[in-house]
Amino acid sequence: MWSITLLLRHPYVLVGVGGALGSVARAGMTDLVTRWLGNQFPFGTMAANVTGAILMGLLAGYGLSEPGKMLFSPGARTFLMIGVLGGYTTFSSFSLQTFLLMEQGNWIGAFLNVFLSVLLCVAGIWLGFSVIRACQ
């Protein structure tokens, strides 16, 4: 029979619990940004993706060949990088919102959503790595 301690170390449990926490954080971020900027453009999803990319860059920046290896145990990396940040970032929501913008004929909005999301998220990873590398 599985003990609670052993169960809590299982990678799928770590991902599941982290994903639940990340999903709640995503809902909060999306709600906050939507209240602030409105819902005419998916700024909430973009904010979650960009801040998630920055956080991923910060966490991953502590590794040389393996992201996060110098700072976190394998279980902690699984929990944070796959679970929490996987639940927090919203690529499926981003894809759906882009499709809906296209379906509504808002090609400029769809292009901006794709272009800005990719550009800002890659820049977020770079920023996170740069901050960590500057502090080492």
C-alpha positions as a LaTeX table, in Angstrom:
\begin{tabular}{lrrr}
\hline
Residue & $x$ (\AA) & $y$ (\AA) & $z$ (\AA) \\
\hline
Met1 & 0.00 & 0.00 & 0.00 \\
Trp2 & 1.21 & 3.50 & $-0.85$ \\
Ser3 & 2.13 & 5.79 & 2.01 \\
Ile4 & 1.13 & 9.46 & 1.86 \\
Thr5 & 4.80 & 10.50 & 1.80 \\
Leu6 & 5.58 & 8.19 & $-1.11$ \\
Leu7 & 2.44 & 9.28 & $-2.96$ \\
Leu8 & 3.33 & 12.97 & $-2.58$ \\
Arg9 & 6.71 & 12.27 & $-4.22$ \\
His10 & 5.18 & 10.62 & $-7.28$ \\
Pro11 & 5.82 & 12.80 & $-10.36$ \\
Tyr12 & 2.19 & 12.63 & $-11.53$ \\
Val13 & 0.93 & 13.77 & $-8.13$ \\
Leu14 & 3.47 & 16.60 & $-8.12$ \\
Val15 & 2.35 & 17.69 & $-11.60$ \\
Gly16 & $-1.34$ & 17.39 & $-10.69$ \\
Val17 & $-1.11$ & 19.40 & $-7.46$ \\
Gly18 & 1.17 & 21.97 & $-9.08$ \\
Gly19 & $-1.13$ & 22.19 & $-12.11$ \\
Ala20 & $-4.13$ & 22.83 & $-9.88$ \\
Leu21 & $-2.32$ & 25.66 & $-8.11$ \\
Gly22 & $-1.10$ & 27.09 & $-11.41$ \\
Ser23 & $-4.62$ & 26.96 & $-12.87$ \\
Val24 & $-6.04$ & 28.88 & $-9.93$ \\
Ala25 & $-3.27$ & 31.46 & $-10.28$ \\
Arg26 & $-4.01$ & 31.73 & $-14.01$ \\
Ala27 & $-7.71$ & 32.33 & $-13.34$ \\
Gly28 & $-6.79$ & 35.04 & $-10.85$ \\
Met29 & $-4.33$ & 36.72 & $-13.23$ \\
Thr30 & $-6.80$ & 36.59 & $-16.12$ \\
Asp31 & $-9.58$ & 38.03 & $-13.98$ \\
Leu32 & $-7.37$ & 40.80 & $-12.63$ \\
Val33 & $-6.05$ & 41.87 & $-16.03$ \\
Thr34 & $-9.49$ & 41.63 & $-17.68$ \\
Arg35 & $-10.98$ & 43.88 & $-14.99$ \\
Trp36 & $-8.16$ & 46.34 & $-15.57$ \\
Leu37 & $-7.97$ & 46.33 & $-19.39$ \\
Gly38 & $-11.34$ & 44.91 & $-20.48$ \\
Asn39 & $-12.13$ & 41.87 & $-22.59$ \\
Gln40 & $-11.89$ & 43.26 & $-26.13$ \\
Phe41 & $-8.51$ & 41.52 & $-26.51$ \\
Pro42 & $-7.17$ & 38.49 & $-24.58$ \\
Phe43 & $-4.77$ & 40.54 & $-22.44$ \\
Gly44 & $-5.38$ & 38.27 & $-19.42$ \\
Thr45 & $-4.20$ & 35.18 & $-21.28$ \\
Met46 & $-1.23$ & 37.07 & $-22.66$ \\
Ala47 & $-0.32$ & 38.33 & $-19.18$ \\
Ala48 & $-0.41$ & 34.76 & $-17.82$ \\
Asn49 & 1.72 & 33.49 & $-20.68$ \\
Val50 & 4.29 & 36.28 & $-20.43$ \\
Thr51 & 4.61 & 36.21 & $-16.63$ \\
Gly52 & 4.76 & 32.40 & $-16.81$ \\
Ala53 & 7.57 & 32.64 & $-19.36$ \\
Ile54 & 9.49 & 35.04 & $-17.12$ \\
Leu55 & 9.05 & 32.71 & $-14.15$ \\
Met56 & 10.11 & 29.72 & $-16.25$ \\
Gly57 & 13.20 & 31.62 & $-17.35$ \\
Leu58 & 14.03 & 32.48 & $-13.74$ \\
Leu59 & 13.63 & 28.88 & $-12.59$ \\
Ala60 & 15.35 & 27.33 & $-15.60$ \\
Gly61 & 18.19 & 29.82 & $-15.46$ \\
Tyr62 & 19.58 & 28.06 & $-12.41$ \\
Gly63 & 20.58 & 25.05 & $-14.50$ \\
Leu64 & 23.45 & 24.60 & $-16.87$ \\
Ser65 & 22.48 & 21.64 & $-19.03$ \\
Glu66 & 19.28 & 20.79 & $-17.17$ \\
Pro67 & 16.84 & 23.66 & $-16.40$ \\
Gly68 & 16.63 & 24.43 & $-12.70$ \\
Lys69 & 19.09 & 21.69 & $-11.73$ \\
Met70 & 21.32 & 23.88 & $-9.56$ \\
Leu71 & 18.50 & 25.12 & $-7.36$ \\
Phe72 & 15.81 & 22.46 & $-7.16$ \\
Ser73 & 15.52 & 18.73 & $-6.68$ \\
Pro74 & 13.99 & 16.74 & $-9.57$ \\
Gly75 & 10.69 & 16.58 & $-7.65$ \\
Ala76 & 10.65 & 20.34 & $-7.03$ \\
Arg77 & 11.39 & 21.02 & $-10.69$ \\
Thr78 & 8.58 & 18.69 & $-11.71$ \\
Phe79 & 6.18 & 20.42 & $-9.31$ \\
Leu80 & 7.13 & 23.98 & $-10.26$ \\
Met81 & 8.11 & 23.88 & $-13.91$ \\
Ile82 & 5.74 & 21.23 & $-15.26$ \\
Gly83 & 2.96 & 21.44 & $-12.69$ \\
Val84 & 2.57 & 25.02 & $-11.50$ \\
Leu85 & 3.81 & 26.79 & $-14.62$ \\
Gly86 & 2.17 & 24.23 & $-16.91$ \\
Gly87 & $-1.16$ & 24.96 & $-15.24$ \\
Tyr88 & $-0.49$ & 28.69 & $-15.17$ \\
Thr89 & 0.46 & 29.28 & $-18.78$ \\
Thr90 & $-2.37$ & 28.95 & $-21.20$ \\
Phe91 & $-1.34$ & 27.87 & $-24.67$ \\
Ser92 & $-4.64$ & 26.10 & $-25.34$ \\
Ser93 & $-6.57$ & 29.22 & $-24.33$ \\
Phe94 & $-4.26$ & 31.32 & $-26.46$ \\
Ser95 & $-4.89$ & 29.05 & $-29.46$ \\
Leu96 & $-8.67$ & 29.13 & $-29.02$ \\
Gln97 & $-8.72$ & 32.91 & $-28.61$ \\
Thr98 & $-6.58$ & 33.33 & $-31.72$ \\
Phe99 & $-8.93$ & 31.07 & $-33.68$ \\
Leu100 & $-11.98$ & 32.99 & $-32.46$ \\
Leu101 & $-10.39$ & 36.30 & $-33.46$ \\
Met102 & $-9.79$ & 34.85 & $-36.95$ \\
Glu103 & $-13.32$ & 33.46 & $-37.14$ \\
Gln104 & $-14.69$ & 36.91 & $-36.28$ \\
Gly105 & $-12.64$ & 38.35 & $-39.14$ \\
Asn106 & $-10.30$ & 40.17 & $-36.76$ \\
Trp107 & $-7.14$ & 39.16 & $-38.62$ \\
Ile108 & $-5.10$ & 42.01 & $-37.17$ \\
Gly109 & $-6.07$ & 40.99 & $-33.64$ \\
Ala110 & $-5.25$ & 37.33 & $-34.38$ \\
Phe111 & $-1.87$ & 38.26 & $-35.86$ \\
Leu112 & $-1.07$ & 40.57 & $-32.94$ \\
Asn113 & $-2.06$ & 37.86 & $-30.45$ \\
Val114 & 0.26 & 35.31 & $-32.09$ \\
Phe115 & 3.11 & 37.73 & $-32.76$ \\
Leu116 & 3.08 & 39.48 & $-29.38$ \\
Ser117 & 2.54 & 36.29 & $-27.38$ \\
Val118 & 5.43 & 34.46 & $-29.03$ \\
Leu119 & 7.74 & 37.47 & $-28.99$ \\
Leu120 & 6.96 & 38.46 & $-25.40$ \\
Cys121 & 7.11 & 34.88 & $-24.06$ \\
Val122 & 10.48 & 34.17 & $-25.68$ \\
Ala123 & 11.64 & 37.55 & $-24.37$ \\
Gly124 & 10.33 & 36.52 & $-20.93$ \\
Ile125 & 12.43 & 33.36 & $-20.97$ \\
Trp126 & 15.45 & 35.45 & $-22.03$ \\
Leu127 & 14.76 & 37.99 & $-19.27$ \\
Gly128 & 14.50 & 35.29 & $-16.62$ \\
Phe129 & 17.75 & 33.65 & $-17.73$ \\
Ser130 & 19.48 & 37.03 & $-17.91$ \\
Val131 & 18.45 & 38.00 & $-14.40$ \\
Ile132 & 19.68 & 34.72 & $-12.96$ \\
Arg133 & 22.94 & 34.79 & $-14.90$ \\
Ala134 & 23.59 & 38.39 & $-13.84$ \\
Cys135 & 23.12 & 37.40 & $-10.19$ \\
Gln136 & 25.46 & 34.40 & $-10.28$ \\
\hline
\end{tabular}
